[in-house]
Structures are given as C-alpha cells and as structure tokens.
Amino acid sequence: MQNQKARYVRKVLEVFISGRFSPVTALRVARWLTDGKNSREKLQALSELWERSKKENP
C-alpha cells in the first residue's frame, strides 16, 4: 500500500510539473502538497524530481 501511495504521489507531481494548469488547479495541488497527508511520499517524490531536474539542467 505504501509503495502504491508513493507511485501515485510521484505521478501527480510529474504530470503537474510537465505542463501549465489553471490557477485553480495550481492552488489545489499546493493545498494537496501541504495537507499533511502522505508527507513522506510527497517529500521523496519532490526530492527525486529536484535531483532529476538538476541533472537535466546543469
């Protein structure tokens, strides 16, 4: 179950950072990121995306 949550979080963040979304959607994602639920998975996914972006854009 934990691994499934991590995959879900990673997928949501990957989709979100890959495109432009309405201000309403951006606010929803921001609220979701800071709601206190699944914090470990969110932090891990954000860290992985950050490291990937550093490698792609040195």
C-alpha positions in Angstrom: 0.0 0.0 0.0 2.8 2.4 0.9 4.5 1.8 -2.4 1.3 2.4 -4.2 0.9 5.8 -2.5 4.4 6.8 -3.4 3.8 5.9 -7.1 0.6 7.9 -7.0 2.3 11.0 -5.5 5.1 10.8 -7.9 2.8 10.6 -10.9 0.7 13.5 -9.8 3.7 15.7 -9.3 5.3 14.6 -12.7 2.1 15.4 -14.5 1.7 18.8 -12.7 5.3 20.0 -13.4 5.1 18.9 -17.0 2.5 21.5 -18.1 0.6 24.6 -17.4 -2.5 24.5 -15.4 -5.2 26.9 -14.4 -4.7 28.9 -11.2 -7.4 26.8 -9.6 -5.6 23.6 -10.3 -2.3 25.1 -9.1 -3.9 26.1 -5.8 -5.4 22.6 -5.4 -2.0 21.0 -5.9 -0.4 23.4 -3.5 -3.1 22.6 -0.9 -2.7 18.9 -1.5 1.1 19.1 -1.1 0.7 20.9 2.3 -2.2 19.0 3.7 0.0 16.9 6.0 -1.1 13.6 4.5 1.5 11.2 2.9 4.2 13.8 3.7 7.0 11.2 3.4 5.9 10.2 0.0 5.5 13.8 -1.2 8.9 14.8 0.1 10.5 11.8 -1.5 8.8 12.4 -4.9 9.8 16.1 -4.8 13.4 15.2 -3.9 13.6 12.8 -6.8 12.1 15.4 -9.2 14.6 18.0 -7.9 17.6 15.7 -8.4 16.4 14.8 -11.9 16.0 18.4 -12.9 19.5 19.3 -11.6 20.9 16.5 -13.9 18.9 17.6 -16.9 19.7 21.3 -16.4 23.2 21.6 -15.1 
